[in-house]
Amino acid sequence: MAPITCDYEATSSVPPARLFKAFILDDNLIPKVFPQAIKSVEIIEGDGGVGTIKLITFGEGCRIKSAKHRVDGLDKNNFTYTYTVTESDAFSAELEKITCVIKIEASADGGSICKTSSTYHIKDSVQVTEEQSEAGKEKIKAAKERALAMFKAVETYLQANPDAYN
């Protein structure tokens, strides 16, 4: 089955460089400002750059307990981050991996536009029913809403702390 891709955008009044430092480069900020979503991020292999493996532990009450991310690309000059979710207790028997590309661009008003593309790869040997496909779309929608909530939590923190991440 062909991969399923979900693209979405979020706008912010925060400039791209500052937003990228906080949202992408600092693994400790989201657990600080939105602990109900992410409890911790731990580097289990690597130095934070390409090839690094991170263990994300989700907050209390989340149906997902943990996930492993592999950093596939990190461009600090163009504010682009690419990673693959390689393991997760949220993966169904049908899902192989999720690849994500995050690009933070400048907006005309001095803020940012965060563009995200997530591609859900289904295992080759699996035939997905219409019912499974609809359930998958609901899970993707919920994941998108959680990601947007985390983004807004970081934005709110940066607006309240104008000297942070400059």
C-alpha positions in Angstrom: 0.0 0.0 0.0 1.2 3.5 -0.8 2.3 5.7 2.1 -0.2 8.2 3.6 1.1 11.8 3.9 -0.4 14.5 6.1 0.8 18.1 5.6 -0.1 21.0 7.8 1.1 24.4 8.8 1.1 26.5 11.9 1.9 30.2 12.2 3.6 32.0 15.0 4.6 35.6 15.9 8.1 34.2 16.9 10.9 34.6 14.4 12.2 31.4 12.7 15.7 31.2 14.3 14.3 31.5 17.9 11.4 29.1 17.3 13.8 26.5 15.7 16.1 26.7 18.7 13.3 26.2 21.2 11.0 23.8 19.3 13.6 21.6 17.5 17.0 21.9 19.2 16.1 22.0 22.9 14.8 18.5 23.9 14.0 19.8 27.4 11.6 22.6 26.6 8.5 20.7 25.6 8.6 18.5 28.7 8.9 21.7 30.7 6.0 23.6 29.0 3.8 20.7 28.1 4.5 17.7 30.3 1.1 16.1 29.8 2.2 15.5 26.2 5.9 14.6 26.6 7.5 13.6 29.9 11.1 13.4 28.6 13.4 13.1 25.6 16.6 11.1 26.1 19.4 10.7 23.6 20.2 7.0 23.6 22.7 7.1 20.7 24.6 9.9 19.0 25.3 13.6 19.8 22.0 15.2 18.7 22.9 15.4 15.0 22.1 13.2 12.1 21.9 9.6 13.1 21.0 10.3 16.7 18.4 8.0 18.3 16.1 9.6 20.8 13.7 7.9 23.2 10.6 10.0 23.7 8.5 9.2 26.8 5.0 10.6 26.6 3.1 12.2 29.5 0.7 10.6 31.9 -2.7 9.9 30.4 -1.3 9.6 26.8 -2.4 6.4 25.1 1.2 6.2 23.7 3.9 5.4 26.2 7.1 5.9 24.1 8.6 6.2 20.7 12.1 6.1 19.2 13.1 8.8 16.7 16.1 8.8 14.4 17.4 12.1 13.3 17.7 12.0 9.5 18.4 15.6 8.8 19.2 18.8 10.7 19.8 22.1 8.9 20.3 24.8 11.4 20.8 27.5 8.7 17.6 26.7 6.9 15.6 25.7 10.0 14.8 22.2 8.7 14.5 19.0 10.7 13.8 15.5 9.4 13.3 12.4 11.5 11.9 8.9 11.4 9.8 7.3 14.1 11.3 3.8 14.0 9.5 2.2 17.0 6.5 3.0 19.1 4.0 1.2 21.2 1.4 3.1 19.2 2.4 1.3 16.0 -0.3 -1.1 14.8 0.7 -4.3 13.1 0.2 -2.5 9.8 2.5 0.5 10.4 6.3 0.2 9.6 7.5 3.8 10.3 6.6 7.5 10.2 8.9 10.0 8.5 8.5 13.7 9.3 9.9 16.9 7.8 9.6 20.1 9.7 10.5 23.4 8.0 10.2 26.8 9.8 10.1 29.7 7.4 9.9 33.4 7.9 6.5 35.0 7.4 5.9 38.5 6.0 5.0 39.9 9.5 8.4 38.9 11.0 7.0 35.7 12.6 7.2 32.1 11.3 5.3 29.5 9.4 6.0 26.0 10.5 5.4 23.5 7.7 5.2 19.8 8.7 4.9 16.8 6.5 4.4 13.4 8.1 4.4 10.2 6.0 3.0 7.0 7.4 4.6 3.9 5.8 2.5 0.7 5.8 4.2 -2.6 5.8 4.4 -4.1 2.3 2.8 -7.4 3.3 -0.3 -5.8 4.7 -3.7 -5.3 3.0 -5.5 -2.5 4.8 -9.3 -2.6 5.0 -11.5 0.5 4.6 -12.3 0.3 8.4 -8.6 0.2 9.3 -7.9 3.1 6.9 -10.6 5.2 8.6 -9.3 4.4 12.0 -5.8 5.3 10.9 -7.0 8.6 9.6 -8.5 9.4 13.0 -5.2 8.5 14.7 -3.3 10.8 12.3 -5.8 13.6 13.0 -5.2 13.2 16.7 -1.4 13.2 16.3 -1.6 16.4 14.3 -3.7 18.0 17.0 -1.2 17.0 19.7 1.7 18.3 17.6 -0.1 21.6 17.1 -0.8 21.9 20.8 2.9 21.3 21.6 3.9 24.0 19.0 1.5 26.5 20.6 2.8 25.7 24.1 6.4 26.5 22.9 5.1 29.7 21.2 3.4 30.8 24.4 6.5 30.2 26.4 8.6 32.2 24.0 6.1 35.1 24.0 6.2 35.1 27.8 10.0 34.9 27.9 11.3 37.3 25.2 14.9 36.9 26.2 14.9 33.1 25.9 16.5 31.4 22.9 17.9 34.6 21.3 
